[in-house]
Amino acid sequence: MPTIAIVDYDMGNLHSVCKGLENAGATPKITDVPAEIHQADAVVLPGVGAFDPAMQHLRERNLIEPVKEAIASGKPFLGICLGLQILFDSSEEGSEPGLGVIAGAVRRFKPEPGLTIPHMGWNRLDFTQPDIPLWGDLPPTPWVYFVHSYYVDPINPEVRAATVTHGSQTVTAAIARDNLMAVQFHPEKSSTTGLQILANFVNRVRMPVLAG
């Protein structure tokens, strides 16, 4: 069974992510040890909370470079919620620089009449990269669970893997580039659809690396 490191930087309950990966046949390991992240077959970066504390906690635990190195190594990498946002350069939520793996910024939803911020609850995904492994065996516009006031705005629109519409605002809900995948919603809270997404990630981890 593949070993998947779940990065622990004290930003959210990791148990439900761990359980979802176990159900999909992986061996998840919650860790803040760089060597264990390096040795794992894949890495998951979850997160709940605010941008600046997330970056500060990663720095305090000496996890910034191990996370970047895991992505650069080519091993499958999945960011979830705040774990998506901190992959970007900066955020309107704070002043800390992000990891800078994906060019772009994190922006706050603009107020509009009748719009609730945070965007909280079930909403439909619209796939912009419909053929990536993460979406395997899903319906065309699946329902998933969101809790967020900010969204990622990549400079290169080609990294978008899915969008979501909240009020009149259509924003990025997921990104995918090579081995890197990240989602704004919570697959671990998204019922059977979310469990399928986590299972798809585990299946991607099992795939042999194709020679370039």
Backbone as ProteinMPNN parsed JSONL, in Angstrom:
{"seq_chain_A": "MPTIAIVDYDMGNLHSVCKGLENAGATPKITDVPAEIHQADAVVLPGVGAFDPAMQHLRERNLIEPVKEAIASGKPFLGICLGLQILFDSSEEGSEPGLGVIAGAVRRFKPEPGLTIPHMGWNRLDFTQPDIPLWGDLPPTPWVYFVHSYYVDPINPEVRAATVTHGSQTVTAAIARDNLMAVQFHPEKSSTTGLQILANFVNRVRMPVLAG", "coords_chain_A": {"N_chain_A": [[0.853, -1.201, 0.0], [0.529, 2.238, -0.797], [2.419, 4.794, 0.851], [1.335, 7.754, 2.28], [2.162, 10.944, 3.119], [0.725, 13.126, 5.383], [0.784, 16.427, 5.846], [1.482, 17.939, 8.851], [0.912, 20.904, 10.204], [-0.309, 22.148, 12.217], [-2.8, 23.241, 11.503], [-5.697, 22.627, 11.485], [-8.048, 19.863, 11.721], [-6.868, 16.72, 11.046], [-7.815, 14.216, 10.951], [-10.099, 13.274, 9.523], [-9.319, 13.457, 6.845], [-7.247, 11.641, 6.878], [-8.685, 9.291, 7.442], [-10.272, 9.039, 5.137], [-8.299, 8.534, 3.195], [-7.267, 6.138, 4.172], [-9.503, 4.488, 3.826], [-9.431, 4.336, 1.112], [-7.39, 2.656, 0.647], [-4.784, 3.393, 1.175], [-1.775, 4.037, 3.124], [-1.832, 6.336, 5.316], [0.181, 8.862, 6.887], [0.385, 11.046, 9.441], [2.433, 13.79, 9.783], [5.166, 15.942, 10.787], [7.733, 15.784, 10.103], [10.483, 16.365, 8.142], [12.035, 14.329, 6.833], [10.282, 12.157, 6.696], [8.299, 13.144, 5.045], [9.787, 13.384, 2.74], [10.361, 10.69, 2.21], [7.918, 9.521, 1.677], [5.427, 8.12, -0.56], [3.63, 9.865, -1.632], [2.177, 13.127, -1.045], [-0.002, 14.939, 1.079], [-1.38, 18.093, 1.624], [-3.26, 19.479, 3.827], [-5.559, 21.855, 5.345], [-7.034, 24.316, 7.451], [-8.233, 27.499, 8.216], [-6.434, 30.614, 8.579], [-4.377, 32.425, 6.229], [-1.832, 33.73, 6.898], [-1.071, 32.669, 9.559], [-0.794, 29.993, 8.753], [1.42, 29.992, 6.979], [3.332, 30.915, 8.775], [3.402, 28.832, 10.661], [4.309, 26.714, 9.056], [6.865, 27.672, 8.507], [7.999, 27.811, 11.08], [8.154, 25.14, 11.707], [10.01, 24.268, 9.948], [9.145, 23.394, 7.4], [8.704, 24.458, 4.912], [10.588, 24.22, 2.745], [10.735, 21.315, 2.523], [8.061, 20.791, 1.637], [7.987, 22.173, -0.812], [10.023, 20.781, -2.127], [8.916, 18.235, -2.26], [6.865, 18.64, -4.115], [8.384, 19.415, -6.351], [9.751, 17.071, -6.821], [8.183, 15.388, -8.267], [6.454, 13.521, -7.209], [3.086, 12.445, -6.468], [0.949, 15.036, -5.336], [-1.33, 16.54, -3.18], [-3.221, 19.316, -2.417], [-5.458, 20.728, -0.022], [-8.117, 22.897, 0.538], [-7.07, 25.408, 2.594], [-4.574, 24.439, 2.106], [-4.441, 24.501, -0.639], [-4.502, 27.296, -1.105], [-2.138, 28.374, 0.045], [-0.222, 27.575, -1.737], [0.101, 29.579, -3.541], [1.345, 32.896, -4.551], [0.671, 35.069, -2.87], [-1.758, 36.536, -0.56], [-4.863, 38.237, -0.195], [-5.799, 38.061, 2.311], [-3.796, 38.308, 4.155], [-0.368, 39.266, 4.959], [1.868, 37.722, 4.675], [4.239, 36.102, 2.507], [3.292, 33.55, 0.171], [3.861, 30.05, -0.715], [4.58, 30.192, -3.36], [4.527, 28.369, -5.455], [2.622, 28.185, -7.429], [1.902, 30.68, -9.723], [0.228, 33.618, -8.885], [-2.549, 35.023, -7.007], [-4.384, 35.021, -3.871], [-7.724, 35.82, -3.43], [-10.408, 37.801, -2.004], [-13.901, 37.061, -1.932], [-16.059, 39.257, -3.668], [-18.385, 41.528, -2.231], [-21.884, 41.176, -2.792], [-25.385, 41.797, -3.427], [-27.377, 39.776, -1.349], [-25.51, 37.766, -1.196], [-23.791, 35.331, 0.616], [-20.972, 35.464, 2.628], [-18.673, 33.754, 4.517], [-18.461, 31.514, 1.634], [-20.259, 28.811, 2.066], [-21.12, 25.462, 2.276], [-22.842, 23.101, 0.114], [-21.977, 22.845, -3.318], [-21.869, 22.972, -6.919], [-19.321, 21.548, -8.998], [-17.642, 22.677, -11.915], [-15.937, 21.231, -14.433], [-12.819, 22.129, -15.808], [-10.55, 20.935, -16.587], [-11.345, 18.141, -17.533], [-10.355, 15.542, -17.744], [-8.427, 14.756, -15.914], [-6.8, 12.531, -13.53], [-7.897, 12.839, -10.955], [-10.619, 13.318, -11.187], [-11.815, 10.963, -11.93], [-14.445, 8.657, -12.622], [-16.468, 10.316, -11.68], [-19.601, 12.169, -11.712], [-20.635, 14.548, -14.315], [-21.038, 17.203, -13.243], [-20.349, 17.357, -10.256], [-21.499, 17.504, -6.81], [-19.926, 19.167, -4.141], [-18.394, 19.999, -0.944], [-17.962, 23.185, 0.431], [-16.111, 25.602, 2.382], [-15.238, 28.711, 2.617], [-13.85, 32.042, 2.404], [-12.149, 33.179, 0.694], [-10.544, 32.861, -2.512], [-8.52, 31.199, -5.002], [-6.593, 32.774, -7.554], [-5.205, 32.096, -10.295], [-2.465, 33.141, -12.377], [-1.93, 31.916, -14.822], [-4.431, 30.614, -16.667], [-4.625, 28.0, -17.49], [-3.916, 26.2, -15.516], [-6.141, 25.769, -14.018], [-8.42, 23.361, -12.847], [-11.034, 23.014, -12.204], [-14.02, 24.958, -11.742], [-16.149, 26.997, -9.63], [-19.318, 28.48, -9.0], [-20.379, 31.174, -7.15], [-22.911, 33.104, -6.129], [-22.741, 35.678, -8.451], [-20.187, 35.215, -9.127], [-17.707, 33.429, -10.658], [-15.23, 31.238, -9.83], [-11.924, 29.813, -9.294], [-11.92, 26.447, -8.382], [-10.342, 24.238, -8.211], [-7.016, 23.132, -8.972], [-4.64, 21.815, -11.33], [-1.535, 20.563, -12.239], [0.725, 18.739, -13.841], [2.162, 16.617, -11.508], [0.981, 17.893, -9.418], [-1.902, 18.587, -7.617], [-4.729, 20.334, -6.404], [-7.389, 21.381, -4.277], [-10.149, 23.551, -3.533], [-12.411, 22.917, -2.099], [-13.669, 20.584, 0.428], [-12.824, 17.402, 0.219], [-12.965, 15.394, 2.127], [-15.248, 15.954, 3.48], [-17.214, 15.671, 1.687], [-18.984, 13.551, 1.196], [-19.858, 10.639, -0.736], [-18.817, 11.459, -3.185], [-16.536, 12.94, -2.473], [-15.029, 10.942, -1.213], [-14.554, 9.333, -3.412], [-12.89, 11.032, -4.896], [-10.634, 11.144, -3.202], [-9.964, 8.441, -3.34], [-9.338, 8.305, -6.047], [-7.042, 9.862, -6.04], [-5.343, 8.224, -4.526], [-5.205, 6.041, -6.27], [-3.855, 7.289, -8.335], [-1.408, 7.616, -7.097], [-0.578, 5.017, -7.054], [0.007, 4.516, -9.693], [2.534, 3.715, -12.071], [5.485, 5.675, -12.56], [5.817, 7.289, -15.583], [8.311, 6.974, -17.99], [10.105, 9.772, -19.187]], "CA_chain_A": [[0.0, 0.0, 0.0], [1.355, 3.445, -0.839], [2.49, 5.638, 2.044], [1.024, 9.148, 1.966], [2.439, 11.855, 4.228], [-0.208, 14.24, 5.593], [1.64, 17.424, 6.499], [0.889, 18.482, 10.075], [1.472, 22.196, 10.607], [-1.208, 22.656, 13.257], [-3.833, 24.062, 10.87], [-6.922, 21.902, 11.183], [-8.187, 18.461, 12.091], [-6.389, 15.912, 9.933], [-8.297, 12.842, 11.123], [-11.042, 12.855, 8.48], [-8.526, 13.237, 5.632], [-6.534, 10.386, 7.125], [-9.654, 8.195, 7.343], [-10.643, 8.899, 3.737], [-7.19, 7.895, 2.479], [-7.231, 4.742, 4.635], [-10.603, 3.781, 3.159], [-9.06, 4.154, -0.297], [-6.349, 1.639, 0.563], [-3.446, 3.932, 1.395], [-1.276, 4.097, 4.488], [-1.511, 7.735, 5.595], [0.998, 9.125, 8.077], [0.39, 12.456, 9.825], [3.818, 14.04, 10.173], [5.823, 17.223, 10.537], [9.152, 15.429, 9.995], [10.87, 16.48, 6.729], [12.509, 13.064, 6.255], [9.123, 11.306, 6.401], [7.677, 13.722, 3.851], [10.673, 13.041, 1.612], [10.326, 9.249, 1.929], [6.559, 9.078, 1.337], [5.099, 7.965, -1.979], [2.825, 11.021, -2.026], [2.022, 14.091, 0.043], [-1.24, 15.717, 1.152], [-1.253, 19.314, 2.425], [-4.588, 19.984, 4.154], [-5.481, 23.102, 6.095], [-8.221, 25.105, 7.764], [-7.836, 28.682, 8.969], [-6.0, 31.822, 7.887], [-3.177, 32.316, 5.4], [-0.589, 34.105, 7.586], [-0.662, 31.652, 10.536], [-0.378, 28.772, 8.052], [2.8, 30.165, 6.521], [4.189, 31.029, 9.961], [3.566, 27.501, 11.24], [5.191, 25.952, 8.166], [8.235, 28.169, 8.678], [8.473, 27.428, 12.415], [8.434, 23.694, 11.721], [10.982, 23.994, 8.87], [8.447, 22.555, 6.426], [8.5, 25.126, 3.622], [11.404, 23.576, 1.707], [10.284, 19.947, 2.261], [6.841, 20.792, 0.838], [8.375, 22.557, -2.179], [10.82, 19.693, -2.697], [7.994, 17.132, -2.576], [6.198, 18.993, -5.376], [9.392, 19.41, -7.422], [10.245, 15.71, -7.039], [7.297, 14.684, -9.195], [5.529, 12.595, -6.543], [1.728, 13.016, -6.405], [0.781, 16.006, -4.256], [-2.704, 17.042, -3.121], [-3.539, 20.369, -1.459], [-6.886, 20.801, 0.307], [-8.595, 24.135, 1.145], [-5.949, 26.305, 2.839], [-3.425, 23.802, 1.461], [-4.42, 25.036, -2.009], [-4.247, 28.738, -1.139], [-0.755, 28.723, 0.371], [0.648, 27.282, -2.884], [0.175, 30.769, -4.384], [2.351, 33.893, -4.177], [0.239, 36.001, -1.825], [-3.189, 36.498, -0.269], [-5.486, 39.445, 0.327], [-6.144, 37.804, 3.715], [-2.677, 38.6, 5.04], [0.818, 39.907, 4.384], [2.943, 36.74, 4.487], [4.346, 35.49, 1.182], [2.946, 32.135, 0.09], [4.922, 29.159, -1.175], [5.0, 30.631, -4.69], [4.609, 27.253, -6.397], [1.73, 28.574, -8.523], [1.872, 32.137, -9.851], [-1.112, 34.173, -8.718], [-2.885, 35.537, -5.68], [-5.625, 34.587, -3.23], [-8.572, 37.015, -3.363], [-11.649, 37.681, -1.249], [-15.134, 37.251, -2.688], [-16.597, 40.617, -3.642], [-19.763, 41.57, -1.719], [-22.984, 41.465, -3.717], [-26.666, 41.643, -2.712], [-27.847, 38.421, -1.098], [-24.419, 36.79, -1.211], [-23.233, 34.999, 1.921], [-19.538, 35.219, 2.724], [-18.037, 32.805, 3.61], [-19.149, 30.545, 0.795], [-20.293, 27.634, 2.932], [-22.143, 24.488, 1.936], [-22.675, 22.281, -1.091], [-22.062, 23.544, -4.6], [-21.465, 22.139, -8.058], [-18.082, 21.79, -9.72], [-17.596, 22.642, -13.379], [-14.574, 20.818, -14.775], [-12.11, 22.772, -16.912], [-9.669, 19.838, -17.036], [-12.219, 17.02, -17.161], [-9.748, 14.223, -17.913], [-7.356, 14.449, -14.957], [-7.126, 11.354, -12.726], [-8.655, 13.179, -9.747], [-12.062, 13.347, -11.462], [-12.25, 9.673, -12.457], [-15.702, 8.043, -12.163], [-17.388, 11.3, -11.108], [-20.565, 12.725, -12.656], [-20.101, 15.739, -14.983], [-21.018, 18.39, -12.37], [-20.619, 16.782, -8.932], [-21.667, 18.378, -5.641], [-18.898, 19.034, -3.112], [-18.645, 20.877, 0.21], [-17.031, 24.324, 0.538], [-16.143, 26.593, 3.467], [-14.131, 29.646, 2.364], [-14.134, 33.439, 2.068], [-11.135, 33.575, -0.278], [-10.37, 31.904, -3.611], [-7.252, 31.385, -5.712], [-6.695, 33.424, -8.856], [-3.933, 31.826, -10.964], [-2.138, 33.967, -13.542], [-2.101, 31.06, -15.992], [-5.723, 29.941, -16.503], [-4.546, 26.588, -17.863], [-3.752, 25.328, -14.348], [-7.456, 25.496, -13.428], [-8.988, 22.046, -13.135], [-12.485, 23.122, -12.009], [-14.499, 26.231, -11.204], [-17.414, 26.982, -8.898], [-19.977, 29.781, -9.079], [-21.017, 31.621, -5.907], [-23.552, 34.335, -6.585], [-22.409, 35.922, -9.86], [-18.728, 35.097, -9.25], [-17.165, 32.113, -10.996], [-13.843, 31.265, -9.362], [-11.195, 28.542, -9.355], [-12.226, 25.503, -7.298], [-9.289, 23.225, -8.168], [-5.95, 23.299, -9.952], [-3.856, 20.614, -11.61], [-0.38, 20.748, -13.126], [1.613, 17.583, -13.707], [1.904, 15.811, -10.302], [0.379, 18.754, -8.39], [-3.357, 18.775, -7.647], [-5.179, 20.981, -5.17], [-8.823, 21.688, -4.348], [-10.633, 24.498, -2.533], [-13.449, 22.261, -1.305], [-13.216, 19.549, 1.361], [-13.268, 16.065, -0.191], [-13.242, 14.559, 3.308], [-16.591, 16.298, 3.956], [-18.066, 15.699, 0.493], [-19.738, 12.304, 1.041], [-19.296, 9.633, -1.642], [-18.019, 12.14, -4.22], [-15.24, 13.248, -1.889], [-14.287, 9.693, -1.019], [-14.099, 8.908, -4.739], [-11.752, 11.887, -5.248], [-9.486, 10.653, -2.449], [-9.6, 7.141, -3.926], [-8.677, 8.595, -7.321], [-5.683, 10.308, -5.731], [-4.575, 7.032, -4.139], [-4.936, 5.289, -7.495], [-2.803, 8.027, -9.045], [-0.149, 7.315, -6.404], [-0.19, 3.636, -7.417], [0.4, 4.461, -11.1], [3.981, 3.84, -12.246], [5.942, 6.912, -13.195], [6.164, 7.045, -16.985], [9.613, 7.542, -18.385], [9.932, 10.923, -20.071]], "C_chain_A": [[0.882, 1.242, 0.0], [1.289, 4.214, 0.483], [2.282, 7.094, 1.632], [1.259, 9.985, 3.216], [1.384, 12.958, 4.247], [0.534, 15.273, 6.434], [0.888, 18.054, 7.672], [1.607, 19.785, 10.427], [0.492, 22.945, 11.502], [-2.274, 23.591, 12.691], [-5.021, 23.187, 10.478], [-6.877, 20.45, 11.614], [-7.855, 17.574, 10.896], [-7.016, 14.517, 9.918], [-9.19, 12.406, 9.959], [-10.341, 12.651, 7.135], [-7.814, 11.898, 5.727], [-7.465, 9.189, 6.912], [-10.05, 7.949, 5.889], [-9.561, 8.21, 2.925], [-7.039, 6.434, 2.891], [-8.299, 3.919, 3.931], [-10.286, 3.496, 1.699], [-7.887, 3.198, -0.46], [-4.934, 2.153, 0.722], [-3.049, 3.781, 2.852], [-0.895, 5.54, 4.78], [-0.711, 7.879, 6.88], [0.99, 10.626, 8.327], [1.768, 12.786, 10.382], [4.213, 15.497, 9.972], [7.338, 17.02, 10.437], [9.562, 15.477, 8.516], [11.301, 15.162, 6.091], [11.342, 12.149, 5.893], [8.35, 11.832, 5.198], [8.476, 13.331, 2.618], [10.518, 11.566, 1.22], [8.959, 8.763, 1.454], [6.377, 8.959, -0.171], [4.321, 9.152, -2.518], [2.639, 11.904, -0.798], [0.666, 14.774, -0.07], [-1.005, 16.892, 2.092], [-2.654, 19.847, 2.69], [-4.467, 21.339, 4.847], [-6.813, 23.792, 6.251], [-7.738, 26.313, 8.558], [-7.338, 29.786, 8.059], [-4.618, 31.644, 7.265], [-1.899, 32.59, 6.199], [-0.172, 33.1, 8.65], [-0.189, 30.36, 9.867], [1.074, 28.878, 7.608], [3.761, 30.26, 7.706], [4.443, 29.659, 10.589], [4.47, 26.626, 10.376], [6.646, 26.369, 8.373], [8.811, 27.712, 10.023], [8.846, 25.951, 12.482], [9.415, 23.283, 10.628], [10.393, 23.086, 7.786], [8.291, 23.203, 5.058], [9.294, 24.428, 2.518], [11.007, 22.119, 1.479], [9.007, 19.869, 1.42], [7.169, 21.148, -0.613], [9.145, 21.428, -2.873], [9.938, 18.503, -3.071], [7.292, 17.392, -3.906], [7.18, 18.882, -6.538], [9.864, 18.0, -7.765], [9.408, 14.923, -8.042], [6.349, 13.703, -8.536], [4.138, 13.246, -6.45], [1.55, 13.867, -5.154], [-0.628, 16.555, -4.325], [-2.823, 18.093, -2.025], [-5.041, 20.447, -1.254], [-7.166, 22.108, 1.037], [-7.437, 25.118, 1.347], [-4.66, 25.762, 2.218], [-3.344, 24.088, -0.028], [-3.938, 26.482, -1.983], [-2.783, 29.078, -0.884], [0.24, 28.299, -0.712], [0.901, 28.523, -3.724], [1.149, 31.793, -3.807], [1.956, 34.707, -2.961], [-1.255, 35.873, -1.622], [-3.662, 37.851, 0.225], [-5.875, 39.278, 1.798], [-5.026, 38.23, 4.658], [-1.515, 39.216, 4.287], [1.975, 38.942, 4.161], [3.027, 36.317, 3.014], [3.923, 34.024, 1.248], [4.121, 31.308, -0.395], [5.407, 29.519, -2.578], [5.173, 29.501, -5.696], [3.756, 27.533, -7.638], [1.667, 30.1, -8.564], [0.438, 32.634, -9.758], [-1.345, 34.563, -7.273], [-4.179, 34.908, -5.179], [-6.456, 35.835, -2.972], [-9.844, 36.731, -2.572], [-12.835, 37.829, -2.187], [-15.6, 38.7, -2.565], [-18.03, 40.58, -3.105], [-20.751, 41.829, -2.852], [-24.296, 41.18, -2.999], [-27.056, 40.171, -2.578], [-26.764, 37.359, -1.043], [-23.881, 36.582, 0.202], [-21.737, 34.758, 1.795], [-19.253, 34.902, 4.187], [-19.013, 32.003, 2.744], [-19.112, 29.216, 1.551], [-21.445, 26.728, 2.526], [-21.83, 23.778, 0.63], [-22.832, 23.125, -2.347], [-21.511, 22.635, -5.689], [-20.106, 22.549, -8.608], [-18.335, 21.802, -11.215], [-16.155, 22.355, -13.773], [-14.041, 21.627, -15.953], [-10.971, 21.893, -17.422], [-10.402, 18.541, -16.706], [-11.536, 15.661, -17.139], [-8.625, 13.917, -16.929], [-7.776, 13.281, -14.063], [-8.019, 11.648, -11.522], [-10.166, 13.098, -9.957], [-12.588, 12.005, -11.984], [-13.534, 9.172, -11.81], [-16.627, 9.011, -11.434], [-18.413, 11.718, -12.147], [-20.038, 14.04, -13.233], [-20.038, 16.99, -14.111], [-21.335, 17.95, -10.939], [-20.774, 17.858, -7.856], [-20.56, 18.098, -4.639], [-19.106, 20.134, -2.064], [-17.537, 21.923, 0.361], [-17.207, 25.049, 1.868], [-14.968, 27.544, 3.212], [-14.664, 31.034, 2.037], [-13.202, 33.955, 0.978], [-11.002, 32.478, -1.335], [-9.062, 32.194, -4.325], [-7.513, 31.933, -7.112], [-5.367, 33.228, -9.595], [-3.72, 32.745, -12.17], [-2.344, 33.179, -14.83], [-3.412, 30.286, -15.848], [-5.671, 28.448, -16.813], [-4.348, 25.664, -16.665], [-5.093, 25.017, -13.688], [-7.942, 24.11, -13.836], [-10.501, 22.035, -12.972], [-12.794, 24.522, -11.491], [-15.779, 25.987, -10.415], [-18.004, 28.383, -8.995], [-20.722, 30.052, -7.775], [-21.6, 33.005, -6.188], [-23.29, 34.519, -8.068], [-20.929, 35.69, -10.129], [-18.323, 33.645, -9.51], [-15.675, 32.128, -10.723], [-13.236, 29.864, -9.459], [-11.526, 27.69, -8.134], [-11.174, 24.409, -7.165], [-8.255, 23.565, -9.222], [-5.282, 21.953, -10.179], [-2.745, 20.974, -12.59], [0.594, 19.617, -12.854], [1.237, 16.772, -12.458], [1.159, 16.584, -9.22], [-1.118, 18.92, -8.627], [-3.758, 19.443, -6.346], [-6.61, 21.462, -5.355], [-9.202, 22.659, -3.233], [-11.655, 23.858, -1.596], [-12.83, 21.196, -0.399], [-13.69, 18.182, 0.874], [-13.644, 15.192, 0.999], [-14.603, 14.863, 3.921], [-17.626, 16.217, 2.833], [-18.691, 14.352, 0.164], [-19.058, 11.373, 0.036], [-18.456, 10.258, -2.746], [-16.618, 12.43, -3.691], [-14.391, 12.018, -1.66], [-13.77, 9.155, -2.344], [-12.88, 9.722, -5.183], [-10.497, 11.437, -4.506], [-9.02, 9.295, -2.97], [-8.888, 7.337, -5.263], [-7.241, 9.062, -7.099], [-4.81, 9.112, -5.352], [-4.253, 6.186, -5.365], [-3.857, 5.961, -8.339], [-1.457, 7.749, -8.407], [0.357, 5.933, -6.818], [0.324, 3.534, -8.863], [1.925, 4.54, -11.219], [4.335, 5.155, -12.921], [6.391, 6.585, -14.613], [7.496, 7.706, -17.303], [9.399, 8.66, -19.394], [10.781, 10.808, -21.316]], "O_chain_A": [[1.878, 1.294, 0.722], [0.248, 4.275, 1.137], [2.968, 7.602, 0.745], [0.628, 9.761, 4.248], [1.176, 13.642, 3.245], [0.869, 15.02, 7.592], [-0.19, 18.624, 7.506], [2.749, 19.778, 10.885], [0.461, 24.175, 11.547], [-2.616, 24.601, 13.306], [-5.32, 23.024, 9.295], [-5.808, 19.884, 11.842], [-8.498, 17.672, 9.851], [-6.784, 13.733, 8.998], [-9.053, 11.288, 9.462], [-10.725, 11.769, 6.367], [-7.787, 11.124, 4.77], [-7.086, 8.2, 6.285], [-10.155, 6.802, 5.453], [-9.865, 7.39, 2.058], [-6.721, 5.585, 2.059], [-8.043, 2.798, 3.491], [-10.8, 2.541, 1.116], [-7.437, 2.953, -1.58], [-3.978, 1.432, 0.436], [-3.87, 3.443, 3.705], [0.241, 5.94, 4.523], [-0.897, 7.124, 7.835], [1.522, 11.395, 7.526], [2.228, 12.152, 11.332], [3.675, 16.192, 9.11], [8.12, 17.945, 10.654], [9.038, 14.703, 7.714], [10.97, 14.899, 4.934], [11.404, 11.439, 4.889], [7.806, 11.05, 4.418], [7.909, 12.989, 1.58], [10.541, 11.233, 0.035], [8.866, 7.68, 0.877], [7.074, 9.606, -0.953], [4.345, 9.422, -3.719], [2.905, 11.492, 0.331], [0.232, 15.143, -1.162], [-0.502, 16.726, 3.203], [-3.193, 20.59, 1.869], [-3.374, 21.901, 4.921], [-7.618, 23.851, 5.321], [-6.925, 26.172, 9.471], [-7.761, 29.892, 6.908], [-3.81, 30.83, 7.712], [-0.979, 31.773, 6.183], [0.991, 32.696, 8.66], [0.724, 29.705, 10.369], [1.866, 27.962, 7.833], [4.877, 29.744, 7.645], [5.564, 29.358, 11.0], [5.301, 25.882, 10.898], [7.544, 25.528, 8.409], [9.961, 27.28, 10.099], [9.747, 25.562, 13.226], [9.631, 22.093, 10.401], [11.037, 22.146, 7.319], [7.796, 22.563, 4.13], [8.738, 24.084, 1.475], [10.944, 21.702, 0.323], [8.878, 18.979, 0.58], [6.681, 20.497, -1.538], [8.94, 21.159, -4.057], [10.182, 17.839, -4.079], [7.14, 16.485, -4.724], [6.85, 18.324, -7.584], [10.328, 17.758, -8.879], [9.861, 13.922, -8.597], [5.517, 13.104, -9.218], [4.036, 14.47, -6.364], [1.946, 13.474, -4.057], [-1.084, 16.984, -5.385], [-2.562, 17.815, -0.854], [-5.812, 20.256, -2.194], [-6.525, 22.402, 2.046], [-6.877, 25.612, 0.368], [-3.768, 26.527, 1.852], [-2.278, 23.933, -0.624], [-3.057, 26.853, -2.758], [-2.239, 29.976, -1.527], [1.423, 28.626, -0.619], [1.82, 28.531, -4.542], [1.707, 31.598, -2.727], [2.795, 35.008, -2.112], [-1.945, 35.201, -2.388], [-2.958, 38.532, 0.97], [-6.24, 40.252, 2.457], [-5.276, 38.488, 5.835], [-1.647, 39.632, 3.136], [2.964, 39.305, 3.524], [1.999, 36.189, 2.349], [4.161, 33.342, 2.244], [5.245, 31.802, -0.477], [6.533, 29.183, -2.943], [5.89, 29.658, -6.685], [4.124, 27.162, -8.753], [1.406, 30.738, -7.544], [-0.452, 32.143, -10.453], [-0.457, 34.448, -6.429], [-4.959, 34.344, -5.947], [-5.973, 36.796, -2.373], [-10.3, 35.591, -2.479], [-12.792, 38.622, -3.128], [-15.539, 39.292, -1.487], [-18.807, 39.701, -3.478], [-20.475, 42.613, -3.76], [-24.317, 40.396, -2.05], [-27.066, 39.422, -3.555], [-27.062, 36.178, -0.863], [-23.556, 37.544, 0.898], [-21.287, 33.96, 0.973], [-19.57, 35.727, 5.044], [-20.191, 31.84, 3.065], [-18.063, 28.58, 1.66], [-22.594, 27.161, 2.442], [-20.715, 23.842, 0.114], [-23.698, 23.997, -2.429], [-20.793, 21.671, -5.423], [-19.778, 23.734, -8.676], [-19.147, 21.028, -11.722], [-15.257, 23.144, -13.481], [-14.722, 21.791, -16.965], [-10.486, 22.074, -18.539], [-10.103, 17.907, -15.694], [-12.08, 14.713, -16.573], [-7.933, 12.913, -17.09], [-8.969, 13.059, -13.855], [-8.812, 10.798, -11.116], [-10.911, 12.837, -9.012], [-13.729, 11.943, -12.443], [-13.694, 9.253, -10.592], [-17.478, 8.584, -10.654], [-18.139, 11.637, -13.345], [-19.084, 14.599, -12.693], [-19.087, 17.764, -14.219], [-22.453, 18.143, -10.462], [-20.252, 18.965, -7.979], [-20.28, 16.942, -4.319], [-19.882, 21.067, -2.266], [-16.35, 21.599, 0.412], [-18.309, 25.107, 2.414], [-13.83, 27.222, 3.552], [-15.751, 31.195, 1.483], [-13.425, 35.023, 0.408], [-11.309, 31.314, -1.078], [-8.552, 33.312, -4.261], [-8.507, 31.603, -7.759], [-4.496, 34.095, -9.533], [-4.663, 33.082, -12.886], [-2.867, 33.706, -15.812], [-3.51, 29.396, -15.002], [-6.58, 27.709, -16.436], [-4.585, 24.461, -16.778], [-5.176, 24.094, -12.878], [-7.885, 23.734, -15.007], [-11.184, 21.17, -13.52], [-11.948, 25.181, -10.886], [-16.404, 24.931, -10.512], [-17.264, 29.364, -9.065], [-21.576, 29.272, -7.353], [-20.865, 33.956, -6.452], [-23.578, 33.625, -8.865], [-20.458, 35.939, -11.239], [-18.564, 32.759, -8.69], [-14.937, 32.924, -11.304], [-13.936, 28.874, -9.675], [-11.427, 28.151, -6.997], [-11.108, 23.729, -6.141], [-8.56, 24.198, -10.232], [-5.347, 21.063, -9.331], [-2.98, 21.601, -13.623], [1.207, 19.54, -11.789], [0.108, 16.29, -12.359], [0.749, 16.004, -8.214], [-1.545, 19.34, -9.703], [-3.187, 19.148, -5.296], [-7.0, 21.893, -6.44], [-8.652, 22.604, -2.133], [-11.744, 24.228, -0.426], [-11.627, 20.94, -0.452], [-14.849, 17.83, 1.092], [-14.536, 14.349, 0.898], [-15.07, 14.123, 4.786], [-18.77, 16.639, 3.002], [-18.907, 14.036, -1.006], [-17.83, 11.322, -0.036], [-17.483, 9.654, -3.199], [-15.628, 12.193, -4.382], [-13.18, 12.038, -1.883], [-12.679, 8.588, -2.404], [-11.948, 9.177, -5.775], [-9.42, 11.355, -5.097], [-7.819, 9.031, -3.035], [-7.941, 6.615, -5.574], [-6.338, 8.714, -7.86], [-3.671, 9.001, -5.805], [-3.142, 5.669, -5.485], [-3.046, 5.29, -8.977], [-0.453, 7.655, -9.113], [1.563, 5.707, -6.919], [1.003, 2.568, -9.211], [2.548, 5.353, -10.535], [3.581, 5.674, -13.744], [7.237, 5.715, -14.823], [7.754, 8.85, -16.926], [8.618, 8.521, -20.335], [10.753, 11.696, -22.168]]}, "name": "protein", "num_of_chains": 1, "seq": "MPTIAIVDYDMGNLHSVCKGLENAGATPKITDVPAEIHQADAVVLPGVGAFDPAMQHLRERNLIEPVKEAIASGKPFLGICLGLQILFDSSEEGSEPGLGVIAGAVRRFKPEPGLTIPHMGWNRLDFTQPDIPLWGDLPPTPWVYFVHSYYVDPINPEVRAATVTHGSQTVTAAIARDNLMAVQFHPEKSSTTGLQILANFVNRVRMPVLAG"}
